[in-house]
Amino acid sequence: MATDIVDKELQALRKARWETAFADARVQGETSDDCKATIVIEHLIQASDVSHTMQHWHIYKSWNQNFFMECYGAYKAGRADSDPSTT
């Protein structure tokens, strides 16, 4: 499952969904529990994507390889500004 944390549009979309799900109920109206659960899970997935740096070396290496491929794919698809293979 890709989190695509370098994609600015997806980050903005996630932030907007969080704001919508947890906005003041008096202003926003009733928000479904499914919507709240979905956005919380999305944030947990992002946290797990970053937390690999605190794991054993082979897990760190594996996650970094996956992250590089995700960043490179985003760059090739035009969703990222910089090529991760040149940094």
Rosetta constraint file for C-alpha pairs under 8 A:
AtomPair CA 2 CA 70 HARMONIC 7.13 0.50
AtomPair CA 3 CA 45 HARMONIC 7.12 0.50
AtomPair CA 3 CA 46 HARMONIC 6.11 0.50
AtomPair CA 3 CA 49 HARMONIC 7.38 0.50
AtomPair CA 4 CA 10 HARMONIC 7.59 0.50
AtomPair CA 4 CA 70 HARMONIC 6.55 0.50
AtomPair CA 4 CA 71 HARMONIC 7.29 0.50
AtomPair CA 4 CA 74 HARMONIC 7.63 0.50
AtomPair CA 5 CA 10 HARMONIC 7.69 0.50
AtomPair CA 5 CA 11 HARMONIC 6.82 0.50
AtomPair CA 5 CA 46 HARMONIC 7.32 0.50
AtomPair CA 6 CA 11 HARMONIC 7.91 0.50
AtomPair CA 6 CA 71 HARMONIC 6.84 0.50
AtomPair CA 6 CA 74 HARMONIC 7.91 0.50
AtomPair CA 6 CA 80 HARMONIC 6.73 0.50
AtomPair CA 7 CA 11 HARMONIC 6.33 0.50
AtomPair CA 7 CA 74 HARMONIC 7.35 0.50
AtomPair CA 7 CA 79 HARMONIC 5.97 0.50
AtomPair CA 7 CA 80 HARMONIC 6.23 0.50
AtomPair CA 8 CA 12 HARMONIC 6.18 0.50
AtomPair CA 9 CA 13 HARMONIC 6.14 0.50
AtomPair CA 10 CA 14 HARMONIC 6.04 0.50
AtomPair CA 11 CA 15 HARMONIC 6.15 0.50
AtomPair CA 12 CA 16 HARMONIC 6.11 0.50
AtomPair CA 13 CA 17 HARMONIC 6.19 0.50
AtomPair CA 14 CA 18 HARMONIC 6.20 0.50
AtomPair CA 14 CA 39 HARMONIC 7.28 0.50
AtomPair CA 14 CA 42 HARMONIC 7.99 0.50
AtomPair CA 15 CA 19 HARMONIC 6.24 0.50
AtomPair CA 16 CA 20 HARMONIC 6.13 0.50
AtomPair CA 17 CA 21 HARMONIC 5.99 0.50
AtomPair CA 17 CA 39 HARMONIC 6.83 0.50
AtomPair CA 18 CA 22 HARMONIC 6.06 0.50
AtomPair CA 18 CA 36 HARMONIC 7.62 0.50
AtomPair CA 18 CA 39 HARMONIC 6.12 0.50
AtomPair CA 18 CA 40 HARMONIC 7.97 0.50
AtomPair CA 19 CA 23 HARMONIC 5.46 0.50
AtomPair CA 20 CA 28 HARMONIC 7.57 0.50
AtomPair CA 20 CA 31 HARMONIC 7.93 0.50
AtomPair CA 21 CA 31 HARMONIC 5.94 0.50
AtomPair CA 21 CA 32 HARMONIC 7.72 0.50
AtomPair CA 21 CA 35 HARMONIC 6.24 0.50
AtomPair CA 21 CA 36 HARMONIC 5.32 0.50
AtomPair CA 21 CA 39 HARMONIC 7.72 0.50
AtomPair CA 22 CA 31 HARMONIC 7.75 0.50
AtomPair CA 22 CA 36 HARMONIC 7.17 0.50
AtomPair CA 23 CA 27 HARMONIC 7.40 0.50
AtomPair CA 23 CA 28 HARMONIC 6.16 0.50
AtomPair CA 24 CA 28 HARMONIC 6.04 0.50
AtomPair CA 24 CA 29 HARMONIC 7.86 0.50
AtomPair CA 25 CA 29 HARMONIC 4.88 0.50
AtomPair CA 25 CA 30 HARMONIC 5.83 0.50
AtomPair CA 25 CA 31 HARMONIC 7.45 0.50
AtomPair CA 31 CA 35 HARMONIC 7.08 0.50
AtomPair CA 31 CA 36 HARMONIC 7.56 0.50
AtomPair CA 32 CA 36 HARMONIC 6.65 0.50
AtomPair CA 33 CA 37 HARMONIC 6.03 0.50
AtomPair CA 34 CA 38 HARMONIC 6.04 0.50
AtomPair CA 35 CA 39 HARMONIC 6.39 0.50
AtomPair CA 36 CA 40 HARMONIC 6.21 0.50
AtomPair CA 37 CA 41 HARMONIC 6.16 0.50
AtomPair CA 38 CA 42 HARMONIC 6.28 0.50
AtomPair CA 39 CA 43 HARMONIC 6.32 0.50
AtomPair CA 40 CA 44 HARMONIC 6.22 0.50
AtomPair CA 41 CA 45 HARMONIC 6.16 0.50
AtomPair CA 42 CA 46 HARMONIC 6.39 0.50
AtomPair CA 43 CA 47 HARMONIC 6.19 0.50
AtomPair CA 44 CA 48 HARMONIC 6.18 0.50
AtomPair CA 45 CA 49 HARMONIC 6.19 0.50
AtomPair CA 46 CA 50 HARMONIC 6.55 0.50
AtomPair CA 47 CA 51 HARMONIC 6.05 0.50
AtomPair CA 48 CA 52 HARMONIC 6.63 0.50
AtomPair CA 49 CA 63 HARMONIC 7.69 0.50
AtomPair CA 51 CA 55 HARMONIC 7.49 0.50
AtomPair CA 52 CA 59 HARMONIC 6.72 0.50
AtomPair CA 52 CA 60 HARMONIC 5.43 0.50
AtomPair CA 52 CA 63 HARMONIC 6.47 0.50
AtomPair CA 53 CA 60 HARMONIC 5.45 0.50
AtomPair CA 54 CA 60 HARMONIC 7.54 0.50
AtomPair CA 55 CA 59 HARMONIC 6.08 0.50
AtomPair CA 55 CA 60 HARMONIC 6.00 0.50
AtomPair CA 56 CA 60 HARMONIC 6.19 0.50
AtomPair CA 57 CA 61 HARMONIC 6.00 0.50
AtomPair CA 58 CA 62 HARMONIC 6.08 0.50
AtomPair CA 59 CA 63 HARMONIC 6.12 0.50
AtomPair CA 60 CA 64 HARMONIC 6.07 0.50
AtomPair CA 61 CA 65 HARMONIC 6.19 0.50
AtomPair CA 62 CA 66 HARMONIC 6.36 0.50
AtomPair CA 63 CA 67 HARMONIC 5.98 0.50
AtomPair CA 64 CA 68 HARMONIC 6.00 0.50
AtomPair CA 65 CA 69 HARMONIC 6.31 0.50
AtomPair CA 66 CA 70 HARMONIC 6.16 0.50
AtomPair CA 67 CA 71 HARMONIC 6.11 0.50
AtomPair CA 68 CA 72 HARMONIC 5.95 0.50
AtomPair CA 68 CA 84 HARMONIC 6.95 0.50
AtomPair CA 69 CA 73 HARMONIC 5.93 0.50
AtomPair CA 70 CA 74 HARMONIC 6.18 0.50
AtomPair CA 71 CA 75 HARMONIC 6.19 0.50
AtomPair CA 71 CA 80 HARMONIC 7.39 0.50
AtomPair CA 71 CA 83 HARMONIC 7.92 0.50
AtomPair CA 71 CA 84 HARMONIC 6.54 0.50
AtomPair CA 72 CA 76 HARMONIC 6.15 0.50
AtomPair CA 72 CA 83 HARMONIC 6.45 0.50
AtomPair CA 72 CA 84 HARMONIC 5.98 0.50
AtomPair CA 72 CA 85 HARMONIC 7.33 0.50
AtomPair CA 73 CA 77 HARMONIC 6.09 0.50
AtomPair CA 74 CA 78 HARMONIC 6.17 0.50
AtomPair CA 74 CA 79 HARMONIC 4.91 0.50
AtomPair CA 74 CA 80 HARMONIC 5.41 0.50
AtomPair CA 75 CA 79 HARMONIC 5.65 0.50
AtomPair CA 75 CA 80 HARMONIC 4.51 0.50
AtomPair CA 75 CA 81 HARMONIC 6.49 0.50
AtomPair CA 75 CA 82 HARMONIC 6.46 0.50
AtomPair CA 75 CA 83 HARMONIC 5.89 0.50
AtomPair CA 75 CA 84 HARMONIC 7.84 0.50
AtomPair CA 76 CA 80 HARMONIC 7.95 0.50
AtomPair CA 83 CA 87 HARMONIC 7.41 0.50
